[in-house]
Amino acid sequence: MVLPIIPRLPSKLLFSEFLEYLVSPECVQEEDEQLPPMNELSKQLEISQGKLREQLEVAKSLGLVDVNPRKGIRRLPYSFLPAVRQSLMIALALDCWTNFAAFTDLRNQVEAGFWHPAVRQLTPDDHHKLRALISCAWEKLRRQPIEIPHLEHRELHLTIYHRLDNPFVLGILEAYWQAYETVGLNLFTDYAYLDQVWQYHDHMVAAICTGDYDSGYDLLVAHKDLLAHRQILRPQPDN
């Protein structure tokens, strides 16, 4: 199949000389990620250093560059996470639970849609890591007092999808967990909920490791309903 040649996106749509520079063929094809100093960039782009600083801040917020007083300006690999995270945090500030529920639905659909290509790419080392996360989670749940295995929960889901070569999927999934923490769902819940969630995770990982991907998918979809039920019990705003 011959794919059509897609014209390059007009750089002027970016409304920033510095962003246009970052996506230019000359900059993208340059192996060295270190960019010229401010004074040189200002002259090259024909803008003032003050305007360049403003545009640098935008690029930093999008995760496109790192600016260090000692190391200078460094171009970073593209990631969808910074942009979606920033927008998501604003949405949560405007209407926390409604927007978190909507983003959770999006995340659930993404995980379900990419389940099979994701699990088929996992390696034996990944399987070992997933089993280790399950063991660590059960160990925490059996302590007195128990410890919520939130880090294991987050890492387990992200590990399942981490070999996908799709920055947009990965950005959405990572942003979800930051939102999950922002609304406080990592801080407290009852033991019965945790036990049920990790029973699902345990069986899901076992299905992945034995290559029974369809059963693993069914478990993934079924255990999403647990969080939906838990969100019904969310704190109500003060009148």
WOSUL-V884250 format. One line per field, one symbol per residue. ss: DSSP state (@ for helix, = for strand, . for the rest). phi: phi as a letter, one per 40 degrees, with the letter a starting at -180 (. if undefined). burial: 1 if it has 9 or more other ideal C-beta (glycine too) atoms within 8 Angstrom, else 0. A space follows every 50 residues. Layout:
# WOSUL-V884250
ss->???
phi->???
burial->???
This chain:
# WOSUL-V884250
ss->..........@@@@..@@@@@@..@@@@.....=...@@@@@@@@...@@ @@@@@@@@@@@...====...====.....@@@@@@@@@@@@@@.@@@@@ @@@@@@@@@@@@@.@@@@@....@@@@@@@@@@@@@@@@@@........@ @@@@@@@@@@@.....@@@@@@@@@@@@@@@@........@@@@@@@@@@ @@@@@@@@@...@@@@@@@@@@@@@@@@@@@@.......
phi->.cccccccddccccfaccccccccdccccccccccccdcccdcccfbccc ccccccccccccgcabbbdccgbbcbccacddccccccccccccadcccc cccccccccccccbdcccccccbdcccccccccccccccccccbccbccc cccccccccdbccccacccccccccdcccdcccgcccaaccdccccdccc ddccccccccgccccccdcdccccccccccccccccccc
burial->00000000000000011111111100100000001001001100101000 11101101110011100000011111001111111101101100001011 10110111011101100110010001101110110111011000010110 01111111111011000011111111111110101000000011111101 111110111000101110110011011101100000000
